[in-house]
Amino acid sequence: MSGKHPAWLRQKGLEPAVLDRMKGLLDGLSLHTVCESAACPNQGRCFAEGTATFLILGDTCTRGCTFCAIDKGRPPPPDPAEPERVARAVHQLSLKHAVVTSVTRDDLPDGGARHFAETVIAIRRLNPTTSIEVLIPDFRGSIEALQTVVASAPRVINHNIETVPRLYGEVRPAADYGSSLNLLRMVKSLDAAIVTKSGLMLGLGEREEEVMAALQDLRAVHCDCLTLGQYLPPSTQHHPLVRYVTPEGFEEYGRLARQLGFIAVRSGPLVRSSYDALDMCAGLA
């Protein structure tokens, strides 16, 4: 599919002053954001609101998912001072809700789980009233690694299944659909108080019945929150865009998801994993 995006996906450009202000803070603390690394279309809105999703463990991923804009290759060793710098950024931005994600680090024995936990602990120490959400990789199915993150007690643990199982070989060739579902199931088994969250991109070639089956699978593992957004290929070398889902289509998926029992849903063309994360978390019991 080629041509310009439909009108509902067009965003205003990022104001230079907003970009400079946020980049000054992030560069000063030597931090990355998924907003920049993954070319998020909501960058302007979030930066203008003084918020960002922090990307820890470097900005180079060990996997080759065909939908993702983040660089692939051999990442550097984890920076032990990074958790404290993230905590300082949260403090400087006065964030009420901090979202932290990472590249996938299959090169590390624990997949980076300890680094996630140290980041949560550092944020809480400097920002005791800030709620914390982590968007984690699958840790290659390691329950021990997951236990490390759960023990740090973030408010929300997010892990995206990204797409329907039929497309995993094309879109997430190094991942396993069942393993991702089991990770979400295990979070609840380890600490039922933690809110679980997941999301899918639409437009990769999935069928409506496959989307609904995936949502039912998520509810079967007691996933609490859901994000659904439009897939936009970062380049012509990435997985092709098969279709645009209209705003009305997203609204209907959101309605159906709520009927299935998700307690918080964001469904729309520009929705991403941490879209409206503060309000989603604030609305949880």
C-alpha positions in Angstrom: 0.0 0.0 0.0 1.4 3.4 -1.0 0.5 7.0 -1.0 -0.2 9.6 1.8 -1.7 8.6 5.1 -5.4 9.3 5.5 -6.4 12.6 7.2 -7.0 11.0 10.6 -3.3 10.0 10.8 -1.8 13.3 10.0 -0.2 15.2 12.8 1.3 18.6 13.2 5.1 18.8 13.1 7.1 18.8 16.3 7.8 22.4 17.4 11.6 23.1 17.4 11.4 24.7 20.9 9.6 21.7 22.4 12.0 19.3 20.8 15.1 21.3 21.9 13.8 21.5 25.5 13.1 17.7 25.8 16.3 16.7 23.9 18.3 19.0 26.2 17.0 17.2 29.2 17.4 13.7 27.8 20.9 14.4 26.3 22.0 16.0 29.5 21.2 12.7 31.3 22.3 10.5 28.4 18.9 8.9 28.1 17.0 7.4 25.2 13.2 7.4 24.6 11.2 5.0 22.6 9.4 8.1 21.3 12.4 8.9 19.2 13.9 5.4 18.6 10.6 3.9 17.4 9.5 7.0 15.5 6.3 7.3 17.4 3.7 9.6 15.7 2.7 11.1 19.0 6.1 12.5 19.8 5.0 16.1 19.4 2.0 15.7 21.6 3.9 13.9 24.4 7.0 16.1 24.4 4.7 19.2 24.4 3.0 17.8 27.5 6.5 17.2 29.1 6.3 13.4 29.1 8.2 10.6 27.4 8.6 6.8 27.5 12.1 6.0 28.7 14.1 3.4 26.7 16.6 1.6 28.9 19.4 -0.9 28.2 20.6 1.0 25.1 18.9 1.8 21.8 20.0 -1.3 19.9 17.9 -4.5 19.9 19.1 -8.1 19.6 16.0 -9.1 17.6 14.8 -8.4 14.1 11.1 -7.8 14.3 10.0 -6.6 10.9 7.6 -3.9 12.3 10.0 -2.0 14.5 12.1 1.0 13.8 14.6 0.5 16.5 18.1 -0.4 15.4 19.2 -4.0 15.4 22.7 -5.3 16.3 25.0 -5.9 19.2 24.1 -3.6 22.1 26.7 -2.3 24.6 26.7 -3.6 28.2 24.1 -2.2 30.5 25.0 1.1 32.2 24.7 0.7 36.0 24.1 4.4 36.4 21.2 4.5 34.0 18.4 3.7 36.6 19.4 6.7 38.7 19.5 9.0 35.6 15.9 7.9 34.7 14.8 8.6 38.2 16.3 12.1 37.9 14.5 12.7 34.6 11.2 11.6 36.1 11.8 14.1 38.9 12.8 17.0 36.6 9.7 16.4 34.5 7.5 16.1 37.6 5.8 13.0 36.2 2.8 11.5 38.0 3.1 8.3 36.0 6.4 7.1 34.5 6.6 4.6 31.7 9.9 2.6 31.1 10.5 0.2 28.3 13.6 -1.4 26.8 15.1 -3.0 23.7 15.1 -6.8 23.8 18.4 -8.0 25.3 18.7 -11.7 24.5 22.5 -11.3 25.0 22.0 -10.9 28.8 21.4 -13.9 31.1 18.3 -12.3 32.6 17.2 -10.4 29.5 17.7 -7.1 31.5 15.2 -8.0 34.2 17.5 -6.8 37.0 18.1 -3.5 35.3 14.3 -3.0 35.0 13.9 -3.7 38.7 16.7 -1.3 39.6 15.1 1.4 37.5 11.7 0.9 39.2 13.4 1.1 42.6 15.4 4.2 41.7 12.3 6.0 40.4 10.3 5.2 43.5 13.1 6.3 45.8 13.3 9.8 44.3 9.7 10.0 43.3 7.6 8.2 45.9 4.2 9.4 44.7 4.9 8.5 41.0 3.1 5.4 39.7 5.4 3.3 37.5 4.6 1.3 34.4 7.1 -1.1 32.7 6.8 -2.4 29.1 8.9 -5.5 29.2 10.2 -8.0 26.6 9.4 -11.7 26.9 12.7 -12.6 28.7 12.7 -15.7 26.5 10.1 -17.2 28.8 12.2 -17.0 31.9 9.9 -17.0 35.0 12.9 -16.2 37.2 13.6 -13.0 35.2 9.9 -12.1 35.4 10.0 -12.6 39.2 12.8 -10.1 39.5 10.6 -7.4 37.8 7.5 -8.3 39.7 9.4 -8.1 43.0 10.1 -4.5 42.3 6.3 -3.9 42.4 5.6 -1.6 39.5 2.0 -0.5 39.3 1.6 -1.8 35.7 3.4 -4.5 33.8 2.8 -4.2 30.0 3.9 -6.8 27.5 2.6 -6.5 23.9 1.6 -9.5 21.9 1.8 -7.1 18.9 -0.2 -9.2 16.4 -2.2 -12.4 15.8 -0.4 -15.7 16.1 -0.6 -16.5 12.3 1.6 -13.5 11.6 4.3 -14.1 14.2 6.6 -15.8 11.7 6.6 -12.7 9.5 6.4 -10.0 12.2 8.0 -11.4 15.3 10.1 -14.3 14.1 12.1 -14.7 17.4 9.0 -14.5 19.6 6.4 -17.0 20.6 2.7 -16.1 21.0 2.0 -18.7 23.8 5.1 -17.5 25.7 3.9 -13.9 25.7 0.4 -15.0 26.9 2.1 -17.1 29.7 4.2 -14.1 30.8 1.0 -12.1 31.3 -0.6 -15.0 33.1 2.4 -15.4 35.4 2.4 -11.7 36.5 -1.0 -12.3 38.0 0.1 -15.5 39.6 3.1 -13.8 41.2 1.3 -10.7 42.3 -2.4 -10.2 41.6 -2.2 -6.5 42.7 -0.1 -5.6 39.6 -2.1 -4.4 36.6 -1.4 -6.2 33.4 -1.6 -4.6 30.0 -1.0 -5.6 26.4 -1.5 -4.3 22.9 -1.8 -5.0 19.2 -1.0 -3.2 16.0 -3.7 -3.4 13.3 -3.1 -3.3 9.6 -0.4 -6.0 9.3 -2.7 -8.4 7.5 -4.7 -9.8 10.4 -8.4 -10.7 10.0 -11.2 -9.4 12.3 -11.9 -12.9 13.7 -8.2 -13.3 14.5 -8.1 -10.0 16.4 -11.1 -11.0 18.4 -9.6 -14.4 19.2 -6.4 -12.7 20.4 -8.4 -10.4 22.6 -10.2 -13.4 24.1 -6.8 -15.0 24.7 -5.7 -11.9 26.6 -8.8 -12.0 28.8 -8.2 -15.7 29.4 -4.9 -14.8 31.1 -6.6 -12.0 33.0 -5.0 -9.1 31.1 -6.6 -5.9 32.5 -5.8 -3.2 30.0 -5.5 -3.0 26.2 -4.2 -0.7 23.5 -5.0 -1.0 19.8 -3.3 1.2 17.2 -2.6 1.5 13.5 0.6 -0.1 12.2 2.7 2.4 10.2 5.8 0.9 8.5 8.9 2.8 9.4 10.4 2.2 5.9 9.9 0.3 2.8 12.2 -2.4 4.2 9.8 -3.2 7.0 6.7 -5.3 7.0 4.2 -3.8 4.5 1.1 -2.0 5.5 -1.9 -4.1 4.4 -4.8 -1.8 5.3 -5.8 1.3 7.2 -8.4 0.7 10.0 -10.8 3.7 10.1 -11.5 5.6 13.4 -14.9 4.0 13.4 -13.3 0.5 13.0 -11.1 1.2 16.1 -14.1 2.5 18.0 -15.9 -0.8 17.3 -12.9 -2.9 18.4 -12.7 -0.8 21.6 -16.4 -1.4 22.3 -16.0 -5.2 21.7 -12.9 -5.2 24.0 -14.8 -3.6 26.8 -17.6 -6.2 26.4 -14.9 -8.9 26.9 -14.1 -7.3 30.3 -10.9 -5.2 29.8 -11.1 -2.6 32.5 -9.2 0.1 30.5 -9.1 0.3 26.7 -7.5 2.8 24.3 -8.3 2.0 20.6 -7.6 4.4 17.8 -5.3 5.0 14.8 -2.7 6.9 16.8 -2.8 4.8 19.9 0.5 3.3 21.0 1.6 1.2 24.0 2.0 4.2 26.4 -0.7 6.3 24.9 -2.7 8.1 27.6 -0.9 5.9 30.1 -1.5 8.4 33.0 -5.2 8.5 32.5 -5.5 4.8 32.0 -3.6 4.1 35.2 -5.5 6.8 37.2 -8.8 5.1 36.2 -7.8 1.8 37.7 -9.2 0.6 41.0 
